[in-house]
Amino acid sequence: MVSRLEAVLDAQRGGLFPWAPVFFGIGIGAFFALRFEPGQQTWALIAAAIATSLFLALWSNALLRLALAAVLLILAGFSVAGLRAHHVAEPVLGFRYYGPIEGRIVSIDRSASDALRLTLDRVVLRDMDPRRTPARVRVSLHGQQGFIDPEAGVTVILTGHLSPPGGAVEPGGFDFQRHAWFQRIGAVGYTRTPVLTLAPYRADGFGIWITRIRLQISAAVQATLEGRAGGFAAAITTGDRAGMDAGTLEALRASNLAHLLAISGLHMGLLTGFVFGVVRAVLSLFPRAVLVLPAKKIAALLALAAGAVYLALSGGNVATERAFIMVAVMFLALLVDRRAITLRAVAVAALIVLTLRPEALYGPGFQMSFAATTALVAVFGALQARRR
């Protein structure tokens, strides 16, 4: 039995790396499946298990070394998930609050009820210890509004209701509480009173500056294309969905086109592929330059830079970040003269995404995109092998 297993693994030598994100994801899933917070003893045991596995790997055969590598990946995934959960930890409101709310606008979108919604940081609540005050709150705007035009970076004040983020409404359903934790949102609520400006925008931080540029581009698109067309164009260009009403969203869901709103692989691939192709085509018009300069690598660098700018201007959400990492892995492979479209590249991208955002494992976007990409790359490889 052991010899047969060794023969199977030996036949796959060089092709086992794509299994790395699978075992890494098992460790992440194990952490999120826990019903309790791991204590110091648990982390000490994990550290001891990692050290023991590394020591045994030095004195084991190939089969045992592979088994130890799988164990190490599971333990690494578990540890990364725990580190990320503690890194983003912020106070969560423990009761229902009603009163004045002060904060700086960092995000503007729409709620499921089609109400304008503000995400605030630098939150100040009445009679609340700053050490217990949530780092961010999200407030839906109802009632009579329009006294100000909400802008990112502007400090506002309002009177509203806040409560802790709720959990899943059904077993196995979407866990908003976990989603809010990793967004550092410690309270959600609404207001029926006017939102007023407390302090104007001041240049303070790269993130707010980028957000303001993104919203300005969105406003320019909506001013050029009025109505629903403008809101849709702004959403697929900048990721700003505040200009889309509930009816448009429902129509897109009913027609199975709502996925177009998520700026992900399609948008990033079209942009970077277009830049890559145009740069190569332009450079090919100068034969002497092509003979001296690595045209393909220059095109890859410029396409990678265009993707990075688009990542920043589109809001940098999880789907866009994941798409950029996959594109970056492909172009970096071109820069080092490696095959760009391989399962190894997909595995590297998955490991990077899970290391940066382990909570993405439970998101349908991560699961569907990597499943689809893996299938496409596998079929592409099989067709190439058949042609050869």
N, C-alpha and C positions, 0 to 999 in steps of 0.2 A: 504493500500500500504506500509506504513512504517513498520507495523507488519510483512508483508510478507518478506520484505527486511531484517528485523532483523532475521527472521527465516532462511533465506538463508545464511546469514553471520554466524549465530550461528552454522549451520551445517558444515561450513568450519573452525570452530575455531581450531586453531593450524596449519592450512594449508594456511594461508594468507600471510606468510612472503615471499614466492616466488614472490609476486606481488611488493615487495619493489624495486627491480632494474628496474621494468617497469616504475613506477612513477618517480624514480630517473632519468632514461633515458629521460623521457618526459621533465623534467626540463633542461637537457643538450641540447636536441634538440631545445627547445625554445630559449636558448641563441644563438645557432649557426644560428637560423633562423632569428635573428634580422638583420635589415638593417642599424643599427646605433650602436654606442658604448654607453652602458648605462652610464649615468652620476651619480653624487653623489646623486641626488634626487632619482633616481631609486633604488640605493643600500640602501638608507635610508628607502624607502618604503618597500623593501624586509625585512630589519632587523626588522621594525615595525610589518610586517605581521608575521614573525617567532615568535616574542615575544608574539603577540596577540594570535596566534594559541596555543602556549605552555600554556598560561594563561587559555584559554577557555577549553583546554583538561583536566584541573584539576577539572572543574565543569560541565562536560558534561556527557551524557550517552554513552553507548558502541558504538552505531551507529555513533553519532557525533564525537566520539573520533577516529574512523576509518577514517572518512572523513578528519578530521584535520591531521591525520598521513599522508594521501595521499598528502595533501597540503604541509605539511612540507617537504616531500620527493621531491616534485617538486621544491620547493624553494631551497632546499639543492643542488639539481642537477644543477639548474641555477647558484647558487653561486659558486659551485666547478668549473664549466666550466669557469666562469669569472675569478676566482682566478688563474686557470691554464693558461688561455690566457695571463694574465698580468705577471705571473711568468716567462714565457718563452720569454717575449717580448725583442726583440733585434732590432737594426737598420736595415732597409731594404733599399737597394740601390734605389735611386729615379730617376736614369738616366742611359743611356748607357755609359759604361766606357771602355776605351782601354788604356792599359799601363802596367807597372810592377805590379806584384802580388806576395806578399810574405806571407807565412803561413806554419803552421805545419800540416803534413798529419795526419788525424785522422781516415780516412776510405778510402778503395780502392774497387771499384766495376766496373761495365761496364754499359754503356749507352744503349739506345734502338738501336743506330746505331753500337753497338758492339765495341765502343771505350773505352779504359781504362779511368776511371773517378776518380778524387781525390776530397775528401772533406777536406778543410783546415780550421783550426781555428787560433787564434792569427794573424789575417789578417792585413796586412799593404798595403795600396794603395797610390799611388803617389798623393800628394797635398790634401789628404783627412783627415779631422779632425777625430782623433781616436774615438770621441764620436758619429760620424755619420758612422763610418766604420762597415760593417756587422760583426757579431761575427763569422759566418762561410760562406764560399763560396764553390760552387761545380763546378769543371772545368773538361771538357772532353778533352782528349789529342788526337790531330790530328797531321798530318804532320810527320816530321822526329823526332822520339824519340829514346829511347834506350841508352841515355848517362848515365842514372842512373837507378837503380832498385828501384822503389818506395817502401818505408818502412814506417810503422806507426811510428810516433814520430820524423821523419826527417823533418827539416825545408827546404823548397824549394823556389825557385824564378823562375818566368816565366813571359812572356809577353802575355796577353790575353784579350779577350773581356768578359765583364760582363754586365748583365742586371737584372732587378727585376724579381722575379719568376712570371710566368704567372698564370692566373686563369683558370677556366674550359673552355674548347673549345666548349662546347655545354650545353644547359640548363639541369641541373641535372647530369652533367658529373663529372668526377674526378676533384676535386679542388686542383690542385698542389700548389696554393698559400697558402691555409690553411695548407696543409701538410708541406710545407717548413717552415711556421711560427712556427709550433710546433717542427720542427727539428732544429730551430734556424738558418736556412739557409737564409741569406739576399740577396744573389745574385747567379746566375748560369751563366755559359758561357763556353767558349772553348779557346784553344790555338793551334796555328800551329807552335809555336817555341819550341825549346827544353826546357825541364824542368831540372833545375840544382840544385844541393845540395848547400844550403847556410850554414847549420849547421848540424852536425851529431846528432844522437839520444842521448838524455840524459834522465836518469831515472827521470821522472817527472809526477807522477800521476798514480794511480792504473788502470784507464781506458785504457791509452795508453799501459801499461805493459801487460794487458790482451789481448788487440788487437794484439800486437806483437806475443804473444804466439799462439793466434788463427791462425794468418797468417802463422806462422812457421809450425803449424800442417797441415794446408792446403797445404803448399809447400811440406811437407814430403809425404802427401797422393798422390799429383800429380806426385811426383818423383817416387813413387812406382808403381802407375797405370798411365801409359802414355796415352796421347790423351784425347778423349772425356770422356772415363770412369773415368779418374783421376779427371777431372773437375767436373763431376757429383758427384763422391764420396766425393770430398772436399766440395761441396755445401750442401749435405745432412748431412755431419758430422759437419762442422764448420760454415755453413751459408755463406761462402765466395764464391760468384758466379763469381769472376773475371776470373776464369779459364774456364768458359763456353762460347762458342761462340754463336752467334745469331742463327745459324742453329740448334744447339742442343735445345735451348730454344723454337724455333718455332716447332720443332718436338714434344717436350713434351706438348706444348699447343695443337697441333693438335690431340694428342692422349689422351687428358684430364688427363695428368699425371703431369702437372706443379705444382699442389698443393703439390707434394712430396718435392719440393725444400724449402717450408716454414717449418722451424723447429718449429713444434707446438705439438699438442696433440699426434699424432702418435709417433713421436720420443721420446718425454718426457715420454709418457706412457710405451713404450717398454723399455726404459732405467731404469726408476724407478721400473717398475714391475719386470724386470729381477733381479735387485739388491735386491728387497724385497724378491722375491722367493728364490734366492740363499742363502741369509743370513738365512732365516728361515730353509731352507733345511740343511745348515751346522750346525746350532745350534741344530737341531733335532737329529743330530748324537751323541750328548752328553746328555743323559737322565738326569743326575744329574744337569747339568747346566740349562736345560729347566725347571726343577722343582723349581729352585731357581730364575732364571732370567725371566723377561717378554720377551720372544723371539719375539713375534709379534711387540712389541713396539720398541725393539732394531732394528729390521729389518726396521720398518717404519722410524726411525730416520736416519739410514744409507742411505736409499733410498731417503729421503728428502735432505740429504747432497749431494748425488750424483746428484740429480736434480739441486741443487743450483750451483754446479760446472759446470754442463753442460750449465746452463743458462748463466753463465759468459763467458764460452769458445765459445758459439755459437753466440755471438754478442749481446745478450740481446734485440732483437727486440720485437715489440709488440706481435707478435704471440707466440714467445717463452715465454715471460713474462706471457701472459695470460694462457698458458698451465701449466707453473710452479705454478701459483697461484691456479689453479684448483687441481693440484696434491697435493700441500701443504695443501689445505683445507681438502682433503680426508685423508691424513696421520695424520694431527692434530686431525681429528675426531677419528681415531684409537687410538691415544695416550690418548685421554680423554674418551675412551670406548663409543663412539657414532657410529651410523651407518654412514658409509663413503659415500655410494652412495644414496643420497637423493636429492630432489629438493631444500631443504634448503642449502645443500652444493653448488649446482650450483648457487643459488641466492647470497650466501655469496661471491663466487668467482667473480660473475658479479659486485657486489657492489665494491669490492676491485679494480678490473680492471678499472671501470668507475671513481672511486675516484682518482686513480693514473694517468690515461690517459683518461680523458673524451672525447677527440677527437677520441678515438677508436670506439665510438658509430657509426660513419659514415663509418667505415671500413668494407668491406665485410667479412674479417676474423673474426671479433668479431660477426657479425650478423649470419654468417653461423655456426661457431663453437658452439655458445651458443644455437642456434636453434636446431642443431643436438644433442648436449649433453642433452638438455631438453627433446627432443623426446625420446632418448635412455633411460634416467633415468625414464621417465614416463612409457614407455613400460615395463621396467624391474620391476618397482613397481607393475604394473598391473598383470604381469605374476606371481610375487611372491604371490600377493593376491589371484589369481586364484588357485595356488597350495595349499595354506592354506585352 
